[in-house]
Amino acid sequence: MNTFRISSSRFAPVSAATIIVAAGSLFAGPLNPPSGPVTSTMKTMTEVEPRIAINATNTPGDADATPSLFKITQPGSYYLTGNVSGVSGKIGIEVVASSVTIDLNGFELIGVTGSLAGIATTTNGLRDASVRNGTVRGWGGAGVDLSNNLVNNTIISEVRASGNGGGGIKAGYRANVAQCTAYMNTGMGITVGADSVVTTSTATSNTQDGISGSSNCSVTNCVANTNGNAGISFSGSSITNCTASDNIGNGINNSGGIVHACVANDNNGHGINVSAATVSNCTVRVNTRSGIVVTDSCIVLNNACSANGVSTGDGAGIFVIGSDNRIEGNNCFFADRGIDVDGIGNIVIRNTCSGNTTNWTIAANNVVGPILDRTAPGSAAISGNSAPSSLGTTDANANFTY
């Protein structure tokens, strides 16, 4: 049997000091640092994020034709360092330069009696203004007004505007309003110019429309309740996944656009009022007048309309005033009239009506799929894998009373 020996001389232990010395020789800095005082290599906050505090030194106001407490005259990023109280007869923060960002930093701009707007642009043709993250309340004018004098490309986000005398939030053309609230303002809650986007915002208890604007806008995931006029009102725009309830006027107005997957309940006017538009997959119920009202060139598809024309009101689930509309696949029940077509040249197919005072009221000279009365029980009890049809027709375009 062979025996192997390990020589201790080949694997002699190495001291810790030897390792430290070796490491030091590999990684240590120079032993003779440069002369002069030691200076920091860290960047200041201004260098990391250059911003300007809004105060009497950096942004002094003035007493010209548009007097202001603070005035921003140069492009840049500005921020509040604390709450600000307004002054009678003055704008809180006046903006007269393009490319300005105002971070309210979670603080409040608080108006007083006789004050003007909280934040406002006052120069023609400004662009790229932004206001974010704070509260603007109690001003005599609008809370935030970036709509004056043809302002373009504005962003207003995470702003709470309440109790202002000239509306809550106003934005110009090509604006983006996101995650804002407008509550109990005199005037409009949120208004935007053409080609704008309003998302995830709420307008409640304003004296006029909750959320309104011009054409070619997109409004998504918004809520407009208990406003003094319409909840949401646009033209030629896309309104999707929104709720408009308990408004004094109509829930949703839109001409030349789409209204999709919205809820319009308990409004004192109509639930949804459109022309040259598509209304689809909406729930419209308990409105004082009609659920959905269309004039000309509309598609009304797969909506649920219930209990409209309530109380002393008079209304239909769907009320068609004009021509060239397609009314298809809707369910209308518990209204004064289920589907009421007063115009001519419309097509009515695949709808269902139940429990209305009068289920169908359709003028002459329209195209209507057969209407079958299936109010009596249509089928025996079913248990198993098959059953005969109780529809009473094989016409795919039939309408049903049930």
JOZI-V164890 format. One record per run of one state. SS is the DSSP state (helix for helix, strand for strand, loop for the rest). FROM is the first residue (numbers start at 0). LEN is the number of residues. If there is no record, write none. Layout:
# JOZI-V164890
SS&FROM&LEN ; SS&FROM&LEN
This chain:
# JOZI-V164890
loop&0&15 ; helix&15&12 ; loop&27&17 ; helix&44&4 ; loop&48&3 ; strand&51&2 ; loop&53&6 ; strand&59&3 ; loop&62&5 ; strand&67&5 ; loop&72&3 ; strand&75&4 ; loop&79&4 ; strand&83&2 ; loop&85&5 ; strand&90&5 ; loop&95&4 ; strand&99&4 ; loop&103&4 ; strand&107&3 ; loop&110&8 ; strand&118&3 ; loop&121&5 ; strand&126&1 ; loop&127&1 ; strand&128&9 ; loop&137&6 ; strand&143&3 ; loop&146&5 ; strand&151&1 ; loop&152&2 ; strand&154&8 ; loop&162&6 ; strand&168&3 ; loop&171&1 ; strand&172&1 ; loop&173&2 ; strand&175&3 ; loop&178&2 ; strand&180&3 ; loop&183&6 ; strand&189&3 ; loop&192&4 ; strand&196&3 ; loop&199&2 ; strand&201&3 ; loop&204&6 ; strand&210&5 ; loop&215&2 ; strand&217&3 ; loop&220&2 ; strand&222&3 ; loop&225&6 ; strand&231&4 ; loop&235&2 ; strand&237&3 ; loop&240&2 ; strand&242&3 ; loop&245&6 ; strand&251&4 ; loop&255&2 ; strand&257&3 ; loop&260&2 ; strand&262&3 ; loop&265&6 ; strand&271&4 ; loop&275&2 ; strand&277&3 ; loop&280&2 ; strand&282&3 ; loop&285&6 ; strand&291&3 ; loop&294&4 ; strand&298&3 ; loop&301&2 ; strand&303&3 ; loop&306&9 ; strand&315&5 ; loop&320&5 ; strand&325&3 ; loop&328&2 ; strand&330&3 ; loop&333&3 ; strand&336&5 ; loop&341&5 ; strand&346&3 ; loop&349&2 ; strand&351&3 ; loop&354&3 ; strand&357&5 ; loop&362&4 ; strand&366&2 ; loop&368&2 ; strand&370&3 ; loop&373&25 ; strand&398&3 ; loop&401&1
